[in-house]
Amino acid sequence: MAIELGIVLVLILLISGAILISVENTTDKILNAEEKENMEALASEAVDNLINNPGVPDNWHEIKKGTPGLAVVSEDGEIIPNSVSYQKFMALADNYKKLIYENLFNSKIKTSMEMIPQKSSISSVKIGSNDESGNVFSVNRLVKCDFYRKYVMNDFQNPGKCNHNHDQDSHSCSYFKIFKGNLKNSNYYLLIDDSETDDLKYMVDTTRVVKGRYFESCISDCIYLNDKISFYDDDSAVVFIHFDKPKAKAVLVSVPKDFDREKMEYDYFKINECEFVLKGWY
């Protein structure tokens, strides 16, 4: 009888131990699931705030202080929702540990952020940590990407004015004013989408044309304009650009002399659709 009772007690202890271990494992799984859910919720909220907020002040990336945000502010001063400024994105990269890991996530989550342009020749850009480990999750958003749009002076997708009275239903024309001193600090280019170069022609002239100008074939998708601008005896000129088809996929840009020549592509200066991905782990 004593032996049978001992066996029963041993079995009860074994079963109780197994139940306790099972309960502990279940509790750990629940806690881990709750922790992951909380982390993902925090990251999702942070991403939505970043892509809908330009930061305080909105030029924090230039003055190197303030609260960061990534949203683009239009020329009219309006915040563009679900947008990312490349300049602000790269400013985060310069101080990512402090601004994101420490300040935004209280040193609880390691993260990386990536902008992946859709239907574009531009390569993706990734910042933040690279040591992904442990519980990894991601937050994805579709956003408008502004890479170098601030350097665009004219976008020929929009109708403009023409000194030759070209009908904008059959042409794309626009103009800008320039001073001789501008050429010392800036380079001017026409950037054309690859799909347009084979059958598109352009012409550059001014309001003071001495010799007649004619349409030229676009033999390149990047046309240097500094040597095509004539000032004659003036310190400034009003320059007109003409394309021989409506809504040409082309932009006129003014960039600093030291601007990266490899980035002189049409896609960098238009508004792109991008997938914005934040990956987090803890």
Salt bridges, closest charged atoms under 4 A:
ASP48 OD1 - ARG141 NE 2.77
GLU62 OE2 - HIS61 NE2 3.88
ASP131 OD2 - LYS110 NZ 3.16
GLU132 OE2 - LYS126 NZ 3.80
ASP155 OD2 - ARG149 NH2 2.87
GLU196 OE1 - LYS245 NZ 2.86
ASP205 OD2 - HIS164 NE2 2.53
ASP205 OD1 - HIS242 NE2 3.25
GLU216 OE2 - LYS228 NZ 3.92
ASP233 OD1 - ARG208 NH1 2.65
ASP234 OD2 - ARG208 NH1 2.68
ASP267 OD1 - LYS270 NZ 3.33
GLU273 OE2 - LYS144 NZ 2.71
